[in-house]
Amino acid sequence: MKKTKISEIRKMVLIPSGKFQMVGTSQKGNQDEFPKHDIEVKSFMMDIHEVTNTQFKSFVDETGYVSVAERPIIWEEFKKQLPKDYPKPPDDFFEPGALVFFPTEGPVKMDDIGQWWKWVKGANWKQPEGPSSNISNKMDHPVVQVAYEDANAYAKWAGKRLPTESEWEWAARGGLENPIYPWGNESIAESTLKANFWQGFFPYENKGEDGFIGTAPVMSFDSNGYGLYDMAGNVWEWCEDWYHAEAYSQKKDNIKKGPETSYDPQEPNIPKRVIRGGSFLCNDSYCSGYRVSRRMKSSEDSGLNHTGFRCVKD
C-alpha cells in the first residue's frame, strides 16, 4: 500500500551530534535529575513541532488504528498494576476513556492530583475532554490523549521513532550551554510569550497571559536555536526510554539504550516511560516542567489531555 504523503510527514531539522552533561540546571532540580553524567549524542533528525491532530488523523484514516483510550480496559492487564487481591471494580469501570484536567474552585493542597484529574468515559484523541468535545477547530494543535503505544505506532507508520530521553534534552537545549529553558536563562516570570504554560495560580486560576488556556496551535511561539518549536510547554512529549528514578546513576554504554527496567518509587508496580517538556498546565508552584532538565513519567497506557509527542529519525 502506498503511504499517504503529508508533506513528508511535516518538516524535520538536523540536530547535530555533540556531548553534554545531563544534570539539573537550576535550583528547582529534582532528585532524579542527579547525579551529573556525561552523554554523547549522535546526529539525528527531529520533527520541528509536536505531531498534530491532522497528522494523527492521516495515520488513523490510512491504517484504521484504534487508540488505547478508545479500547475497553482489560482487567487481567490492569490488575497487574494493583496490590494483590485488589477487588475487581464494577463493569462500567472498564468502558473506554481517559484522564481529563478540571480546574479546582479554589486553592487546594498539592499532594492529591485526583483533585484536578478525573477519569472521563469517552475521552480520546478525537474528543480530548470527553464526548461533548471535539477537535474540529484544533487540527493544527498537538494531538493529545495518546498513550505511549499510540505514539510508537504512529512513529513506525511515519518511518520514524520516538526520541531517547538524552536526544530529547540535547535537542531542547538548542545549542546553548547548560540553559535552564530552551530559550536560555531568562526567568519564566519574564517569559510569558516564550511558551504555552499556566500563568496564575495552579490549579484554579489560569490568567492565559500567553493567549491560551489549553493547547496552542503548533509553532505559536518562537523556536529554539535548532529550529524546534514548543520544546517547553504546550504538551508533554513521550520518549522511548523507561523512566527510572535512579537512571542517572546507572552507567550508559549506548545513547540509544536507556534503563532496562522502570522504577518509580511513588508507584513501584506501574511501569512508566519518560515524558519531557512540560505542558500548558505547568506552573512553578506545582510543576516547572518547561525546564530542559525536568524529568516526568507516565504509565504506558495513560491518556491525558496534556500529553502528546514528536518523532525523530536516524
C-alpha positions in Angstrom: 0.0 0.0 0.0 1.3 3.4 -0.9 1.8 5.6 2.2 0.0 8.9 2.3 2.2 11.8 1.5 1.6 14.5 4.1 4.4 16.9 3.1 6.9 14.2 4.0 5.0 13.9 7.3 5.9 17.6 8.0 9.3 19.2 8.4 12.2 17.9 10.3 15.6 19.5 11.2 19.0 18.1 11.7 20.1 18.0 15.3 23.9 17.9 15.3 26.0 15.4 17.3 27.6 16.6 20.5 28.5 16.0 24.1 26.8 17.4 27.2 26.2 16.8 30.9 22.8 15.7 31.9 22.0 17.2 35.3 19.6 19.6 36.9 20.4 23.1 35.6 18.7 25.2 38.2 17.8 25.2 41.9 14.5 23.7 41.1 16.2 20.4 40.0 14.6 17.3 41.4 16.5 14.3 42.9 16.0 12.3 39.7 18.0 14.9 37.7 21.2 13.9 39.5 24.0 12.9 39.6 25.7 14.7 36.7 26.8 12.3 33.9 28.4 12.8 30.5 26.4 12.0 27.4 27.4 11.8 23.8 24.7 12.2 21.2 24.9 11.2 17.5 23.2 13.5 15.0 19.6 12.8 14.1 16.5 14.4 12.5 13.7 15.7 14.7 10.2 17.0 14.0 10.1 20.7 14.3 6.8 20.6 16.1 4.6 18.2 18.0 2.5 15.7 16.0 -0.8 17.5 15.2 -4.3 16.2 15.1 -4.2 16.5 11.3 -1.1 14.2 11.1 -2.5 11.7 13.6 -5.8 11.6 11.7 -4.0 10.8 8.5 -2.4 7.9 10.3 -5.7 6.6 11.6 -7.5 7.1 8.3 -4.9 5.1 6.5 -4.4 2.3 8.9 -7.7 2.0 10.8 -5.7 2.3 14.1 -7.7 2.3 17.3 -6.1 4.2 20.1 -5.7 2.9 23.7 -8.2 5.3 25.1 -10.8 4.0 22.6 -10.4 0.4 23.7 -12.2 -1.2 26.8 -9.9 -1.7 29.8 -8.8 -5.3 30.2 -9.0 -6.4 33.8 -6.2 -9.0 33.6 -3.8 -6.4 32.4 -5.0 -3.6 34.7 -4.8 -5.6 37.9 -1.0 -6.1 37.3 -0.6 -2.5 38.4 -2.6 -3.0 41.6 -1.8 -4.6 45.0 -2.5 -8.3 45.3 -6.2 -9.3 46.0 -7.4 -5.8 45.0 -11.2 -6.3 44.3 -12.4 -6.1 40.7 -14.2 -2.8 40.0 -17.8 -2.8 38.6 -18.3 -3.5 34.9 -18.8 0.2 33.9 -15.3 0.9 35.1 -13.9 -0.9 32.1 -15.5 1.3 29.5 -13.1 3.3 27.3 -11.9 6.7 28.5 -9.0 8.8 29.6 -7.9 11.4 32.2 -9.0 15.0 31.8 -7.9 18.1 33.7 -10.5 20.1 35.6 -9.5 23.3 37.5 -10.5 23.3 41.1 -12.8 26.0 42.6 -10.0 27.5 44.7 -6.7 26.8 46.4 -6.1 23.2 47.4 -3.3 21.1 48.9 -1.0 19.9 46.1 -0.5 16.4 47.3 -3.5 14.8 45.6 -3.7 15.1 41.8 -7.1 13.5 42.0 -8.5 16.9 42.8 -7.9 18.1 39.3 -7.5 14.9 37.2 -10.7 13.0 36.5 -11.4 9.8 34.5 -13.9 10.7 31.7 -15.6 7.9 29.8 -15.4 8.6 26.0 -12.4 10.9 26.2 -9.9 10.1 23.5 -7.8 11.9 20.9 -10.9 12.9 18.9 -12.7 14.1 22.0 -10.0 15.1 24.3 -12.2 16.5 27.1 -14.9 13.9 26.7 -17.9 13.1 24.4 -19.1 16.7 24.3 -15.8 18.0 23.0 -14.1 17.7 19.5 -11.1 18.8 17.6 -12.8 20.4 14.6 -11.1 23.7 15.2 -7.9 22.3 16.6 -6.5 20.3 13.7 -3.2 22.3 13.9 -2.9 21.7 17.7 -0.9 18.8 19.0 -2.7 15.5 19.3 -3.4 14.6 22.9 -4.9 11.6 24.8 -2.4 9.4 23.1 -0.7 6.6 25.1 2.9 5.5 24.6 1.7 2.7 22.4 -0.2 5.1 20.2 2.8 7.4 19.8 5.0 4.5 19.0 2.6 3.1 16.4 2.4 6.5 14.6 6.2 6.9 14.6 6.6 3.5 13.0 4.0 4.3 10.4 5.8 7.5 9.6 9.1 5.8 9.2 10.4 7.4 12.4 10.8 6.6 16.1 10.4 8.3 19.4 13.4 10.1 20.8 15.5 8.8 23.6 15.5 10.9 26.8 19.0 12.1 26.1 18.2 13.0 22.5 15.2 15.0 23.6 17.1 17.0 26.2 20.0 17.7 23.8 17.6 18.9 21.2 15.7 21.1 23.7 18.9 22.9 24.7 19.1 24.3 21.2 22.9 24.6 21.2 23.0 26.7 24.3 25.5 25.9 27.2 23.6 24.5 30.1 20.4 26.5 29.7 17.6 26.3 32.2 14.9 26.7 29.4 15.0 26.1 25.7 15.2 29.9 25.2 18.1 30.4 27.8 18.1 31.5 31.4 15.5 34.3 31.3 13.2 33.7 34.2 9.8 32.1 33.5 8.1 35.2 35.0 9.6 37.2 32.2 8.9 34.7 29.5 5.1 34.8 29.1 5.4 34.8 25.3 8.2 32.2 25.1 5.9 29.1 25.6 2.4 27.9 26.4 2.2 27.4 30.2 0.0 28.2 33.1 0.1 31.8 34.3 -1.7 32.5 37.5 -2.4 30.2 40.4 -2.5 26.4 39.8 -4.8 24.5 39.7 -7.7 27.0 40.0 -6.8 30.3 38.1 -5.1 30.4 34.7 -4.9 34.0 33.5 -3.9 32.9 30.0 -1.5 35.8 29.5 0.2 33.9 26.7 -3.0 33.8 24.8 -4.0 30.2 25.5 -5.8 28.3 28.3 -5.4 24.8 26.8 -3.3 23.6 23.9 -2.0 26.1 21.3 -1.5 25.6 17.6 2.0 24.3 16.9 4.6 26.9 16.1 2.7 29.6 18.0 5.9 30.6 19.9 9.5 31.2 18.7 11.7 28.2 18.0 14.9 27.4 19.9 18.3 27.5 18.4 17.8 24.3 16.4 14.5 25.5 14.9 12.4 23.3 17.2 9.0 24.7 18.4 7.3 24.0 21.8 10.2 22.2 23.4 8.8 23.9 26.5 5.1 23.9 27.3 2.0 23.1 25.2 2.1 19.3 25.8 4.3 16.8 27.5 6.1 14.6 24.9 6.6 10.8 25.1 10.2 9.5 24.9 11.4 6.0 24.2 13.2 5.4 27.5 11.8 3.7 30.5 11.5 6.0 33.5 13.8 5.0 36.3 14.3 7.3 39.3 17.9 6.4 39.5 18.7 6.3 35.8 21.4 8.9 36.0 23.4 6.9 38.4 23.3 3.8 36.1 26.1 3.5 33.6 25.1 4.1 30.0 27.1 2.4 27.3 24.9 3.4 24.4 22.9 6.6 23.9 20.0 4.6 22.3 19.7 2.4 25.3 18.1 3.8 28.4 17.3 1.9 31.6 16.3 -1.8 31.1 13.5 -1.5 33.6 11.2 1.1 35.0 11.1 2.2 38.6 9.0 5.0 40.2 9.2 4.9 44.0 5.9 6.6 44.2 4.2 3.8 42.2 6.6 0.9 42.0 4.1 -1.5 40.5 3.4 0.6 37.4 5.9 0.5 34.5 6.4 4.0 33.1 8.0 5.8 30.2 9.7 9.2 30.3 7.8 12.3 29.2 9.5 15.6 28.7 8.9 19.3 28.0 6.1 20.3 30.3 2.6 21.4 29.2 0.0 24.2 29.3 -0.6 23.1 32.9 2.9 23.7 34.1 3.5 26.4 36.8 6.4 26.9 39.2 4.1 26.5 42.1 3.5 22.9 41.1 5.5 21.7 38.0 8.3 23.5 36.4 8.2 21.1 33.5 9.3 23.7 31.0 12.9 23.3 32.3 15.1 21.4 29.8 16.4 19.0 32.5 12.9 18.3 34.1 12.0 14.6 34.1 8.5 13.4 34.3 6.9 10.0 33.8 3.6 8.3 32.8 2.3 4.8 32.6 2.4 3.4 29.1 -1.4 3.1 28.8 -2.2 6.6 30.1 -4.1 9.0 28.0 -4.1 12.6 29.2 -5.2 15.8 27.6 -1.9 17.5 28.1 0.4 14.7 26.7 1.4 14.3 23.0 4.7 13.5 21.2 7.1 14.3 18.3 9.3 11.9 16.4 12.9 11.6 15.4 14.7 9.7 12.6 18.3 8.4 12.3 
